[in-house]
Amino acid sequence: MRIPRHTSPRSARSGPLSRRRLLQGSAALAAGAAGAGTLASCGSARARPGATEIDYWLWDALQLPAYSAAIDLFMEQNPDVYVRITQLGWDDYWTKLTASFVGEAGPDAFADHLARFPEFVRLGVISPLDGLGPLDEIPPERFQEGLQELWTGEDGHRYGLPKDYDTIAIMYDQKMLEEEGLTPEDLEDLDWNPEDGGTFEQMLARLSLDENGVRGDEEGFDPTRVARYGMAADPGIDYTGQTSWSPFALSTGWTFTDEETWGRQFNYDDDRFSATMDWYFGLVDKGFFPPFGEFGDSSPTQTQVQSGTAALAVAGSWMITTFANMEGMELGITDLPAGPVGHPVSMFNGLGDSISVQSDHKDEAARLIAFLASDEAQRVIGERAPFFPSTDAGTEAAVDSYAGDGLDVTAFTDRVDNDETGLYPLVENSASIESIMQTAFDQCWMRQIDGADFVSFNDRVNALFE
């Protein structure tokens, strides 16, 4: 799961699907530190006399049952350690967590996100995992390829142990598709390009419907009075575009930065990116994509699909369970369209478990997160998880669990198996980058600027690294 993993944050990997808010000012957080003592905790076991007590925090309520089961198993096997689990919603989580660091009252171990960890490293509030007993015995190859690299700092130290991963696919209501005289096979093997949108745009046109019942590929379609858009829109589209524009930009061969991780030059001035922005937001003018502000936080993509106001949703794997549980919907999942590189490309993101530098029990915290990465725990988590755990064993358990519910999730896992992914942009200055770029994306969505106008914003972003 997935930025903003899994409102259901992960991911994305629940509130708005994009995990956009970054660290608050230290003063404001310190003022809120008092509230950290009021967190609601859960756990099914009681501490044994003499056991060392540690705290583990996470934000995703959908992940809580899986991690509670795995942590109960850990405590059975490690009776000298008692783990208190605390779960908070996405916004409260980061506010309380950062406040707890300021107040030196943070958890021993916690679920971390790639958008946050560079700042935590800079502030010196999370501990390198190197040298912490059982963690040194876990090689990067244990996890899906590239995950451990995402949690390795510029100094070469590991600051997070991969928990899970997320990718992107397309979700839809099979009943809607049937009513339109189409089959799931009609959504397979679509292609996309920034010039004419390829067969993917043709499908968006076919599925768009105006208030007079005219389809987007028919004469007389009114793009200003749309009853159903071909593609749903995240309420907020940010600088990573994880569940919006990124699959299209990445499938041109474009990359976010000059390096896979810890890049110092962004590429929002690349012609491939500009062309993708012109195509993506140009769908607004055609009536195939909602205008800016059409849907707010109370109408995320799953609600748009459920209500019939949008046909297809580009969504993260952390949202599978949320979509599947939408009343009146029969969830269908299909691949992203193949881009100019010849195949689909999904952003590849992953959450990690980090340890607070303030913890007095780093060894016990290390034992916990090492156990959570074991095959035994990964299977327990995968069987219950609304996401894909970070190892093969965990992923296989999750895929089997989804299959038992009648869901084929290979549109998500194939991207990893086929090496058709692009890494989440792991960089410093993420909060400042977001502040600069948000204006550009909003203005392009409002049709006030074009893709070429991103060059000036890119210059401001790259100046942050000088």
VOKOL-209685 format. One record per residue (C-alpha): residue number from 1; residue in three letters; x, y, z. Coordinates in steps of 0.05 Angstrom, whole numbers. Example, Ala and Ser with C-alpha at 12.3 -4.5 7.8 and 13.67 -1.06 7.14 Angstrom:
(1,"ALA",(246,-90,156))
(2,"SER",(273,-21,143))
# end
This chain:
(1,"MET",(0,0,0))
(2,"ARG",(18,54,-19))
(3,"ILE",(22,179,-25))
(4,"PRO",(-18,179,0))
(5,"ARG",(-14,80,24))
(6,"HIS",(-71,59,39))
(7,"THR",(-151,136,64))
(8,"SER",(-163,73,58))
(9,"PRO",(-92,97,60))
(10,"ARG",(-52,48,47))
(11,"SER",(-52,66,-10))
(12,"ALA",(-52,95,-33))
(13,"ARG",(-8,54,-2))
(14,"SER",(-175,123,50))
(15,"GLY",(-202,208,62))
(16,"PRO",(-170,230,-1))
(17,"LEU",(-132,174,-35))
(18,"SER",(-70,217,-45))
(19,"ARG",(-26,220,16))
(20,"ARG",(-7,291,6))
(21,"ARG",(3,323,74))
(22,"LEU",(74,323,99))
(23,"LEU",(107,345,164))
(24,"GLN",(76,403,202))
(25,"GLY",(116,458,236))
(26,"SER",(153,435,298))
(27,"ALA",(120,486,342))
(28,"ALA",(50,465,322))
(29,"LEU",(68,393,332))
(30,"ALA",(99,405,400))
(31,"ALA",(34,439,420))
(32,"GLY",(-3,377,400))
(33,"ALA",(42,329,436))
(34,"ALA",(-3,327,497))
(35,"GLY",(-56,294,454))
(36,"ALA",(-10,236,440))
(37,"GLY",(-27,206,507))
(38,"THR",(-100,198,488))
(39,"LEU",(-88,148,431))
(40,"ALA",(-133,88,429))
(41,"SER",(-94,23,433))
(42,"CYS",(-113,-48,418))
(43,"GLY",(-84,-117,429))
(44,"SER",(-112,-185,447))
(45,"ALA",(-57,-209,495))
(46,"ARG",(-38,-186,565))
(47,"ALA",(33,-169,586))
(48,"ARG",(67,-224,624))
(49,"PRO",(101,-203,690))
(50,"GLY",(170,-177,675))
(51,"ALA",(159,-171,600))
(52,"THR",(189,-112,563))
(53,"GLU",(132,-69,536))
(54,"ILE",(140,-35,468))
(55,"ASP",(94,6,425))
(56,"TYR",(78,-5,352))
(57,"TRP",(38,46,312))
(58,"LEU",(4,41,244))
(59,"TRP",(-49,83,209))
(60,"ASP",(-90,36,166))
(61,"ALA",(-151,7,200))
(62,"LEU",(-157,-45,144))
(63,"GLN",(-87,-70,161))
(64,"LEU",(-100,-74,236))
(65,"PRO",(-131,-144,239))
(66,"ALA",(-73,-174,199))
(67,"TYR",(-19,-142,240))
(68,"SER",(-55,-156,305))
(69,"ALA",(-56,-230,288))
(70,"ALA",(18,-231,269))
(71,"ILE",(38,-192,331))
(72,"ASP",(-2,-239,376))
(73,"LEU",(37,-296,345))
(74,"PHE",(102,-258,358))
(75,"MET",(84,-249,431))
(76,"GLU",(68,-323,437))
(77,"GLN",(137,-339,412))
(78,"ASN",(170,-283,450))
(79,"PRO",(138,-282,519))
(80,"ASP",(190,-232,545))
(81,"VAL",(161,-178,499))
(82,"TYR",(92,-146,501))
(83,"VAL",(70,-103,442))
(84,"ARG",(18,-48,448))
(85,"ILE",(-13,-33,380))
(86,"THR",(-40,36,365))
(87,"GLN",(-79,52,302))
(88,"LEU",(-98,123,281))
(89,"GLY",(-128,153,218))
(90,"TRP",(-80,180,165))
(91,"ASP",(-81,254,185))
(92,"ASP",(-80,242,260))
(93,"TYR",(-25,191,252))
(94,"TRP",(27,238,224))
(95,"THR",(8,295,269))
(96,"LYS",(12,252,332))
(97,"LEU",(74,215,309))
(98,"THR",(114,278,294))
(99,"ALA",(88,310,358))
(100,"SER",(110,249,397))
(101,"PHE",(181,257,369))
(102,"VAL",(181,329,392))
(103,"GLY",(156,308,460))
(104,"GLU",(204,248,463))
(105,"ALA",(145,202,474))
(106,"GLY",(142,165,408))
(107,"PRO",(130,92,393))
(108,"ASP",(187,42,391))
(109,"ALA",(169,18,321))
(110,"PHE",(120,46,271))
(111,"ALA",(94,41,199))
(112,"ASP",(131,92,157))
(113,"HIS",(120,123,88))
(114,"LEU",(170,142,35))
(115,"ALA",(145,213,33))
(116,"ARG",(162,221,106))
(117,"PHE",(224,181,120))
(118,"PRO",(275,229,87))
(119,"GLU",(252,284,133))
(120,"PHE",(254,237,193))
(121,"VAL",(326,219,175))
(122,"ARG",(345,293,168))
(123,"LEU",(314,307,236))
(124,"GLY",(350,248,267))
(125,"VAL",(287,217,297))
(126,"ILE",(291,148,266))
(127,"SER",(346,97,278))
(128,"PRO",(389,63,226))
(129,"LEU",(370,-11,227))
(130,"ASP",(442,-34,215))
(131,"GLY",(472,-70,274))
(132,"LEU",(405,-86,306))
(133,"GLY",(411,-161,316))
(134,"PRO",(363,-202,273))
(135,"LEU",(354,-146,222))
(136,"ASP",(426,-155,199))
(137,"GLU",(409,-226,179))
(138,"ILE",(355,-204,130))
(139,"PRO",(383,-191,60))
(140,"PRO",(350,-144,10))
(141,"GLU",(335,-204,-35))
(142,"ARG",(284,-227,16))
(143,"PHE",(236,-174,-9))
(144,"GLN",(207,-156,-77))
(145,"GLU",(262,-127,-120))
(146,"GLY",(275,-54,-106))
(147,"LEU",(236,-49,-41))
(148,"GLN",(296,-48,7))
(149,"GLU",(331,3,-37))
(150,"LEU",(273,50,-26))
(151,"TRP",(286,46,48))
(152,"THR",(361,58,44))
(153,"GLY",(385,128,58))
(154,"GLU",(436,169,20))
(155,"ASP",(485,149,74))
(156,"GLY",(477,75,55))
(157,"HIS",(441,57,120))
(158,"ARG",(373,23,122))
(159,"TYR",(318,62,157))
(160,"GLY",(259,18,144))
(161,"LEU",(245,-56,134))
(162,"PRO",(195,-66,76))
(163,"LYS",(125,-83,100))
(164,"ASP",(87,-88,35))
(165,"TYR",(84,-59,-35))
(166,"ASP",(32,-29,-79))
(167,"THR",(20,-21,-153))
(168,"ILE",(-34,10,-197))
(169,"ALA",(-88,-20,-241))
(170,"ILE",(-158,-2,-266))
(171,"MET",(-221,-19,-227))
(172,"TYR",(-292,-16,-252))
(173,"ASP",(-363,-43,-241))
(174,"GLN",(-375,-105,-282))
(175,"LYS",(-450,-93,-281))
(176,"MET",(-439,-25,-314))
(177,"LEU",(-396,-56,-367))
(178,"GLU",(-448,-110,-382))
(179,"GLU",(-502,-57,-387))
(180,"GLU",(-460,-22,-439))
(181,"GLY",(-456,-85,-481))
(182,"LEU",(-382,-95,-465))
(183,"THR",(-343,-152,-434))
(184,"PRO",(-280,-152,-390))
(185,"GLU",(-242,-176,-451))
(186,"ASP",(-258,-109,-484))
(187,"LEU",(-216,-75,-431))
(188,"GLU",(-156,-120,-442))
(189,"ASP",(-95,-102,-484))
(190,"LEU",(-113,-29,-491))
(191,"ASP",(-57,19,-512))
(192,"TRP",(-44,92,-499))
(193,"ASN",(-2,148,-528))
(194,"PRO",(-1,223,-516))
(195,"GLU",(-18,241,-587))
(196,"ASP",(-88,211,-596))
(197,"GLY",(-96,170,-532))
(198,"GLY",(-97,104,-570))
(199,"THR",(-150,51,-558))
(200,"PHE",(-152,70,-484))
(201,"GLU",(-180,139,-502))
(202,"GLN",(-229,106,-550))
(203,"MET",(-254,64,-492))
(204,"LEU",(-260,126,-448))
(205,"ALA",(-302,158,-503))
(206,"ARG",(-345,96,-509))
(207,"LEU",(-359,96,-434))
(208,"SER",(-372,171,-427))
(209,"LEU",(-444,192,-429))
(210,"ASP",(-476,261,-431))
(211,"GLU",(-541,282,-398))
(212,"ASN",(-579,267,-462))
(213,"GLY",(-554,196,-466))
(214,"VAL",(-504,209,-521))
(215,"ARG",(-438,172,-515))
(216,"GLY",(-370,206,-522))
(217,"ASP",(-356,171,-588))
(218,"GLU",(-423,192,-619))
(219,"GLU",(-442,254,-657))
(220,"GLY",(-474,307,-613))
(221,"PHE",(-439,288,-547))
(222,"ASP",(-439,349,-501))
(223,"PRO",(-373,352,-461))
(224,"THR",(-401,407,-416))
(225,"ARG",(-460,366,-391))
(226,"VAL",(-433,298,-373))
(227,"ALA",(-472,246,-334))
(228,"ARG",(-416,194,-333))
(229,"TYR",(-343,207,-345))
(230,"GLY",(-300,153,-377))
(231,"MET",(-247,159,-322))
(232,"ALA",(-256,178,-248))
(233,"ALA",(-213,232,-216))
(234,"ASP",(-177,233,-150))
(235,"PRO",(-202,293,-109))
(236,"GLY",(-130,316,-106))
(237,"ILE",(-76,305,-159))
(238,"ASP",(-7,317,-132))
(239,"TYR",(66,318,-154))
(240,"THR",(73,242,-153))
(241,"GLY",(8,227,-190))
(242,"GLN",(9,158,-160))
(243,"THR",(-63,140,-178))
(244,"SER",(-74,192,-232))
(245,"TRP",(-25,213,-285))
(246,"SER",(38,173,-266))
(247,"PRO",(20,108,-303))
(248,"PHE",(15,148,-367))
(249,"ALA",(77,190,-359))
(250,"LEU",(119,131,-336))
(251,"SER",(96,89,-396))
(252,"THR",(129,140,-443))
(253,"GLY",(197,123,-413))
(254,"TRP",(197,187,-371))
(255,"THR",(225,185,-301))
(256,"PHE",(214,232,-242))
(257,"THR",(287,248,-229))
(258,"ASP",(357,238,-254))
(259,"GLU",(369,178,-208))
(260,"GLU",(325,120,-188))
(261,"THR",(329,141,-115))
(262,"TRP",(354,205,-82))
(263,"GLY",(353,244,-147))
(264,"ARG",(370,318,-146))
(265,"GLN",(341,340,-212))
(266,"PHE",(267,332,-230))
(267,"ASN",(244,321,-301))
(268,"TYR",(178,359,-304))
(269,"ASP",(210,397,-362))
(270,"ASP",(216,335,-405))
(271,"ASP",(176,337,-470))
(272,"ARG",(146,268,-455))
(273,"PHE",(119,294,-389))
(274,"SER",(91,357,-422))
(275,"ALA",(56,316,-475))
(276,"THR",(26,271,-422))
(277,"MET",(-1,330,-382))
(278,"ASP",(-33,359,-445))
(279,"TRP",(-66,293,-460))
(280,"TYR",(-87,275,-389))
(281,"PHE",(-118,341,-370))
(282,"GLY",(-141,353,-441))
(283,"LEU",(-192,297,-427))
(284,"VAL",(-230,349,-387))
(285,"ASP",(-243,389,-451))
(286,"LYS",(-268,326,-485))
(287,"GLY",(-315,309,-428))
(288,"PHE",(-280,243,-412))
(289,"PHE",(-251,266,-345))
(290,"PRO",(-282,309,-290))
(291,"PRO",(-265,383,-287))
(292,"PHE",(-227,411,-228))
(293,"GLY",(-270,411,-165))
(294,"GLU",(-325,367,-194))
(295,"PHE",(-314,316,-139))
(296,"GLY",(-288,331,-70))
(297,"ASP",(-261,289,-13))
(298,"SER",(-330,261,0))
(299,"SER",(-333,232,-70))
(300,"PRO",(-269,191,-81))
(301,"THR",(-260,148,-142))
(302,"GLN",(-294,87,-112))
(303,"THR",(-356,129,-99))
(304,"GLN",(-354,157,-169))
(305,"VAL",(-354,87,-198))
(306,"GLN",(-407,62,-149))
(307,"SER",(-454,120,-165))
(308,"GLY",(-444,112,-240))
(309,"THR",(-414,182,-249))
(310,"ALA",(-349,150,-274))
(311,"ALA",(-335,85,-309))
(312,"LEU",(-261,68,-297))
(313,"ALA",(-217,85,-238))
(314,"VAL",(-141,84,-238))
(315,"ALA",(-131,58,-167))
(316,"GLY",(-78,29,-120))
(317,"SER",(-76,-42,-96))
(318,"TRP",(-89,-18,-25))
(319,"MET",(-159,0,-49))
(320,"ILE",(-180,-70,-73))
(321,"THR",(-220,-87,-10))
(322,"THR",(-252,-18,-8))
(323,"PHE",(-276,-24,-80))
(324,"ALA",(-298,-96,-70))
(325,"ASN",(-341,-76,-10))
(326,"MET",(-378,-19,-46))
(327,"GLU",(-452,-36,-42))
(328,"GLY",(-485,-53,-108))
(329,"MET",(-419,-61,-145))
(330,"GLU",(-388,-123,-176))
(331,"LEU",(-314,-106,-178))
(332,"GLY",(-274,-118,-241))
(333,"ILE",(-199,-106,-245))
(334,"THR",(-159,-98,-309))
(335,"ASP",(-89,-77,-332))
(336,"LEU",(-66,-7,-344))
(337,"PRO",(-60,8,-419))
(338,"ALA",(6,-5,-452))
(339,"GLY",(44,59,-466))
(340,"PRO",(95,80,-519))
(341,"VAL",(147,36,-485))
(342,"GLY",(106,-25,-507))
(343,"HIS",(75,-46,-440))
(344,"PRO",(39,-18,-379))
(345,"VAL",(80,17,-325))
(346,"SER",(57,25,-253))
(347,"MET",(88,65,-198))
(348,"PHE",(120,18,-147))
(349,"ASN",(115,40,-75))
(350,"GLY",(122,6,-8))
(351,"LEU",(113,20,65))
(352,"GLY",(166,3,116))
(353,"ASP",(174,-10,190))
(354,"SER",(220,40,224))
(355,"ILE",(247,46,295))
(356,"SER",(249,110,335))
(357,"VAL",(318,135,355))
(358,"GLN",(286,152,423))
(359,"SER",(266,80,437))
(360,"ASP",(296,49,499))
(361,"HIS",(280,-20,471))
(362,"LYS",(310,-21,401))
(363,"ASP",(331,-94,406))
(364,"GLU",(260,-116,422))
(365,"ALA",(232,-71,368))
(366,"ALA",(282,-101,319))
(367,"ARG",(259,-171,338))
(368,"LEU",(188,-151,325))
(369,"ILE",(197,-122,256))
(370,"ALA",(244,-178,236))
(371,"PHE",(189,-227,256))
(372,"LEU",(138,-188,215))
(373,"ALA",(183,-201,154))
(374,"SER",(188,-276,166))
(375,"ASP",(151,-325,121))
(376,"GLU",(108,-347,180))
(377,"ALA",(84,-276,196))
(378,"GLN",(79,-256,123))
(379,"ARG",(31,-314,110))
(380,"VAL",(-11,-295,170))
(381,"ILE",(-13,-223,145))
(382,"GLY",(-24,-242,72))
(383,"GLU",(-84,-286,88))
(384,"ARG",(-118,-227,122))
(385,"ALA",(-89,-168,86))
(386,"PRO",(-122,-118,39))
(387,"PHE",(-53,-107,8))
(388,"PHE",(8,-145,-17))
(389,"PRO",(60,-162,36))
(390,"SER",(133,-149,17))
(391,"THR",(157,-221,8))
(392,"ASP",(138,-276,-41))
(393,"ALA",(107,-318,14))
(394,"GLY",(63,-260,37))
(395,"THR",(43,-240,-33))
(396,"GLU",(24,-311,-51))
(397,"ALA",(-19,-316,11))
(398,"ALA",(-54,-250,-7))
(399,"VAL",(-66,-271,-79))
(400,"ASP",(-96,-336,-55))
(401,"SER",(-140,-300,-5))
(402,"TYR",(-166,-253,-59))
(403,"ALA",(-178,-312,-105))
(404,"GLY",(-220,-344,-51))
(405,"ASP",(-264,-282,-53))
(406,"GLY",(-270,-288,-129))
(407,"LEU",(-221,-232,-145))
(408,"ASP",(-165,-238,-197))
(409,"VAL",(-112,-188,-175))
(410,"THR",(-59,-206,-226))
(411,"ALA",(-67,-137,-259))
(412,"PHE",(-29,-112,-198))
(413,"THR",(21,-167,-187))
(414,"ASP",(39,-175,-261))
(415,"ARG",(71,-106,-260))
(416,"VAL",(122,-130,-209))
(417,"ASP",(131,-199,-239))
(418,"ASN",(143,-169,-308))
(419,"ASP",(188,-112,-283))
(420,"GLU",(139,-61,-309))
(421,"THR",(146,-10,-253))
(422,"GLY",(174,58,-238))
(423,"LEU",(197,75,-168))
(424,"TYR",(162,126,-123))
(425,"PRO",(205,190,-124))
(426,"LEU",(248,182,-62))
(427,"VAL",(279,251,-52))
(428,"GLU",(293,305,-1))
(429,"ASN",(250,368,3))
(430,"SER",(185,331,-11))
(431,"ALA",(142,381,27))
(432,"SER",(172,440,-11))
(433,"ILE",(166,403,-77))
(434,"GLU",(93,389,-64))
(435,"SER",(80,462,-46))
(436,"ILE",(111,486,-111))
(437,"MET",(81,433,-157))
(438,"GLN",(11,432,-129))
(439,"THR",(-4,499,-161))
(440,"ALA",(20,474,-228))
(441,"PHE",(-24,412,-227))
(442,"ASP",(-85,450,-203))
(443,"GLN",(-76,503,-256))
(444,"CYS",(-67,451,-311))
(445,"TRP",(-129,415,-287))
(446,"MET",(-167,481,-288))
(447,"ARG",(-141,488,-360))
(448,"GLN",(-104,552,-344))
(449,"ILE",(-34,527,-365))
(450,"ASP",(-7,476,-413))
(451,"GLY",(44,420,-404))
(452,"ALA",(100,465,-429))
(453,"ASP",(87,513,-372))
(454,"PHE",(113,462,-322))
(455,"VAL",(184,482,-341))
(456,"SER",(184,543,-296))
(457,"PHE",(157,502,-238))
(458,"ASN",(210,449,-250))
(459,"ASP",(265,503,-246))
(460,"ARG",(239,523,-178))
(461,"VAL",(238,451,-154))
(462,"ASN",(309,438,-178))
(463,"ALA",(333,501,-144))
(464,"LEU",(316,468,-78))
(465,"PHE",(375,420,-89))
(466,"GLU",(427,473,-105))
# end
